[in-house]
Amino acid sequence: MNDLELKKQTKLYTRWALGLSLVLVVIWPGIMFSTGYIYSLTFFTGWVYLAFGWLVFAALFITIRPFIELYKEYKR
């Protein structure tokens, strides 16, 4: 990758990271808090499973992706 591509990708992924952080950390919990929703045990359990699933997916992606990039570089 050249510098221009890297700068473009950096801007794109920074915007995505900030946008998702805003939605998932501020807006979504803010809406649930303002409506007065009371978490049930089932709802909380679902959130925990979702969080662990996301954690496993992210860990696998972060671990496997560099090997895929390395393979593509060697193949070229």
C-alpha positions as CSV (number, residue, x, y, z in Angstrom):
1,M,0.0,0.0,0.0
2,N,1.2,3.5,-0.7
3,D,0.9,6.5,1.6
4,L,-2.2,7.9,-0.1
5,E,-4.1,4.7,0.3
6,L,-3.1,4.4,3.9
7,K,-4.2,7.9,4.7
8,K,-7.5,7.3,3.0
9,Q,-8.1,4.1,4.9
10,T,-7.1,5.8,8.2
11,K,-9.7,8.5,7.7
12,L,-12.4,6.0,6.8
13,Y,-11.8,3.6,9.8
14,T,-11.3,6.5,12.2
15,R,-14.7,7.8,11.3
16,W,-16.3,4.4,11.6
17,A,-14.7,3.8,15.0
18,L,-15.8,7.2,16.3
19,G,-19.3,6.8,14.9
20,L,-19.8,3.3,16.3
21,S,-18.4,4.3,19.6
22,L,-20.8,7.3,19.8
23,V,-23.8,5.1,18.9
24,L,-23.0,2.1,21.1
25,V,-21.6,4.0,24.1
26,V,-23.7,7.2,24.2
27,I,-26.8,7.2,22.0
28,W,-28.1,3.6,22.5
29,P,-27.7,3.5,26.3
30,G,-29.0,7.0,26.6
31,I,-32.2,6.1,24.8
32,M,-32.7,3.1,27.1
33,F,-31.9,5.1,30.2
34,S,-34.3,7.9,29.2
35,T,-37.2,5.5,28.6
36,G,-36.8,4.1,32.1
37,Y,-36.4,0.5,30.8
38,I,-35.6,-2.0,33.6
39,Y,-33.2,-4.7,32.6
40,S,-34.5,-8.2,33.2
41,L,-32.1,-11.1,33.8
42,T,-32.9,-12.6,30.4
43,F,-32.1,-9.3,28.7
44,F,-28.9,-8.9,30.6
45,T,-27.8,-12.5,29.8
46,G,-28.4,-11.8,26.1
47,W,-26.2,-8.7,26.3
48,V,-23.5,-10.7,28.0
49,Y,-23.6,-13.4,25.3
50,L,-23.6,-10.8,22.6
51,A,-20.6,-9.1,24.1
52,F,-18.6,-12.3,24.4
53,G,-19.6,-13.3,20.9
54,W,-18.3,-9.9,19.6
55,L,-15.1,-10.4,21.7
56,V,-14.4,-13.8,20.1
57,F,-15.1,-12.5,16.6
58,A,-12.9,-9.5,17.1
59,A,-10.1,-11.6,18.6
60,L,-10.2,-14.0,15.7
61,F,-10.3,-11.3,13.1
62,I,-7.4,-9.4,14.7
63,T,-5.4,-12.7,14.9
64,I,-6.2,-14.1,11.5
65,R,-6.2,-11.0,9.3
66,P,-2.4,-10.3,9.4
67,F,-1.8,-13.8,8.2
68,I,-4.2,-13.3,5.3
69,E,-2.4,-10.1,4.4
70,L,1.0,-11.8,4.7
71,Y,-0.2,-14.6,2.4
72,K,-1.4,-12.1,-0.2
73,E,1.9,-10.3,-0.1
74,Y,3.9,-13.5,-0.6
75,K,1.5,-14.7,-3.3
76,R,2.2,-11.5,-5.3
